[in-house]
Amino acid sequence: MTIGHSLIAAGLALAGPAVAVLAQGATAPQPATRTLAAPAPAPAVPILSVSIVARYPHDATAFTEGLLWHDGALYESTGKEGQSDVRRVTLDGRIVARRRIDPAQFGEGLGLWKNELISLTWHDGIAHRWDARTLKPTGTNRYAGEGWGLTSDKDGLIQSDGSASLILRDPRTLAERRRIGVTIDGRPLTQLNELEYVDGAILANVWQTGYLVRIAPGTGRVTAIIDLRPLVAEIGARDRDAVLNGIAWDAAKKRLFVTGKLWPTLFEIRING
């Protein structure tokens, strides 16, 4: 009997205490005798590589928490108390508009609903709303728990909070509708951070790793692990906080962008497979 995975990333710590990411190829020892047929192994979660399509400049002082593409531009939210903001950025790295968040608050994930941006805060339970065209504030909502990542589908907002659940929220009130438990090989997957809804699936950064995961919204099951460690290695950041974080999808041109906190580069990538 073959085991469809062997350890390739002992430090990934994808879920709970640790869930090892596995790659194909290892063969388990064969028993001397076998009287019953062994069940077929469950399909392994594939590990996908990426190709770099292009590189663009990115503000190396931006503590990137949320990223999205809308109306021909990138929108980004940044974190840290006293430094948090929401901004519109061109692909050449120019900040063409920005709005500061209360200096006592730590800005987090960023989502879009119709023509309004919604930005989370980490510990304050306040979501700020912004006009996407002007970045003028349009209101706030309250929510319980920590704010991490945010994205949207046609039905509403999808939020992460560092746990193994995605929270579905009403886009107008931010009231919680329900939760989806996220699992990899049947085990809970925690540390989900920045989110992006891409062609019917949810992409999520796994905090403090060089990986994205692709999640089926209907089941919460991880259907692929996307290896971005070559991008992390290229950046070569020495700051432990300068982790991969930030996913944006240009649906019209089918372009996927990723970056990280304090990274000088925004990458346009293609997922292989």
Backbone hydrogen bonds, N-H to C=O, Kabsch-Sander energy under -0.5 kcal/mol:
donor,donor_aa,acceptor,acceptor_aa,energy
3,I,26,A,-0.9
4,G,2,T,-0.5
6,S,23,A,-1.7
8,I,21,V,-1.7
9,A,21,V,-0.8
12,L,9,A,-1.7
14,L,19,V,-1.2
21,V,9,A,-0.6
23,A,6,S,-2.5
26,A,23,A,-0.5
28,A,1,M,-0.8
48,L,46,P,-0.6
48,L,225,I,-3.5
51,S,270,R,-2.8
53,V,51,S,-0.6
53,V,268,E,-3.0
54,A,268,E,-1.5
56,Y,266,L,-2.7
58,H,264,P,-1.9
62,A,59,D,-1.7
63,F,61,T,-0.5
64,T,62,A,-1.6
65,E,77,S,-2.9
66,G,77,S,-1.7
68,L,75,Y,-2.2
70,H,73,A,-2.7
73,A,70,H,-1.2
74,L,89,V,-2.4
75,Y,68,L,-3.1
76,E,87,R,-2.5
77,S,66,G,-2.2
78,T,85,D,-2.4
79,G,63,F,-2.1
82,G,103,P,-0.5
82,G,105,Q,-0.5
83,Q,80,K,-2.0
84,S,80,K,-1.0
86,V,99,R,-2.3
87,R,76,E,-2.6
88,R,97,A,-2.5
89,V,74,L,-3.1
90,T,94,R,-2.3
93,G,90,T,-2.0
96,V,88,R,-2.2
96,V,94,R,-0.8
97,A,88,R,-1.2
99,R,86,V,-2.7
101,I,84,S,-2.5
105,Q,102,D,-2.7
107,G,105,Q,-0.7
108,E,120,L,-2.8
109,G,148,W,-2.2
111,G,118,I,-2.8
113,W,116,E,-3.0
116,E,113,W,-1.8
117,L,130,W,-2.9
118,I,111,G,-2.6
119,S,128,H,-2.8
120,L,109,G,-2.8
122,W,106,F,-2.6
127,A,141,N,-3.0
128,H,119,S,-2.8
128,H,126,I,-0.5
129,R,139,G,-2.6
130,W,117,L,-2.5
131,D,136,K,-2.8
132,A,115,N,-2.2
135,L,131,D,-3.2
138,T,129,R,-2.8
139,G,129,R,-0.9
141,N,127,A,-2.0
143,Y,125,G,-1.8
147,G,121,T,-0.5
147,G,122,W,-1.6
148,W,146,E,-0.5
148,W,160,S,-1.8
151,T,158,I,-2.2
153,D,156,G,-2.2
157,L,169,R,-2.0
158,I,151,T,-2.9
159,Q,167,I,-2.7
160,S,149,G,-2.1
161,D,165,S,-0.6
162,G,192,L,-0.8
166,L,180,I,-2.6
167,I,159,Q,-2.9
168,L,166,L,-0.5
168,L,178,R,-2.9
169,R,157,L,-2.5
169,R,167,I,-0.5
170,D,175,A,-2.7
174,L,170,D,-2.2
177,R,168,L,-3.4
178,R,168,L,-1.1
180,I,166,L,-2.7
182,V,164,A,-3.2
183,T,220,G,-1.9
184,I,187,R,-2.9
187,R,184,I,-1.9
189,L,182,V,-2.4
190,T,14,L,-0.8
190,T,188,P,-0.6
191,Q,162,G,-2.2
192,L,163,S,-0.8
193,N,205,N,-2.8
196,E,203,L,-2.0
198,V,196,E,-0.6
198,V,201,A,-3.2
201,A,198,V,-1.6
202,I,215,I,-2.4
203,L,196,E,-3.3
203,L,201,A,-0.5
204,A,213,V,-2.1
205,N,194,E,-2.4
206,V,211,Y,-1.9
207,W,191,Q,-2.9
207,W,205,N,-0.7
209,T,206,V,-1.4
212,L,226,I,-2.2
213,V,204,A,-2.1
214,R,224,A,-2.7
215,I,202,I,-3.0
215,I,213,V,-0.5
216,A,221,R,-2.5
219,T,216,A,-0.7
220,G,216,A,-3.1
222,V,183,T,-2.7
223,T,214,R,-2.9
223,T,221,R,-0.5
224,A,214,R,-1.0
225,I,46,P,-2.9
226,I,212,L,-2.8
227,D,48,L,-3.0
227,D,225,I,-0.6
228,L,210,G,-2.6
228,L,226,I,-0.8
231,L,228,L,-0.8
232,V,228,L,-1.9
233,A,229,R,-2.7
234,E,230,P,-2.0
235,I,231,L,-2.2
236,G,232,V,-2.2
242,A,239,D,-1.8
243,V,241,D,-2.3
245,N,259,T,-1.9
248,A,257,F,-2.4
250,D,255,R,-3.2
251,A,249,W,-1.0
254,K,250,D,-1.1
255,R,250,D,-1.8
256,L,269,I,-0.7
257,F,248,A,-3.1
258,V,267,F,-2.5
259,T,246,G,-1.6
261,K,243,V,-2.5
262,L,62,A,-3.0
263,W,260,G,-1.5
266,L,56,Y,-3.1
267,F,258,V,-3.0
268,E,54,A,-2.9
269,I,256,L,-2.6
269,I,267,F,-0.6
270,R,51,S,-2.5
272,N,49,S,-2.6
273,G,271,I,-0.8
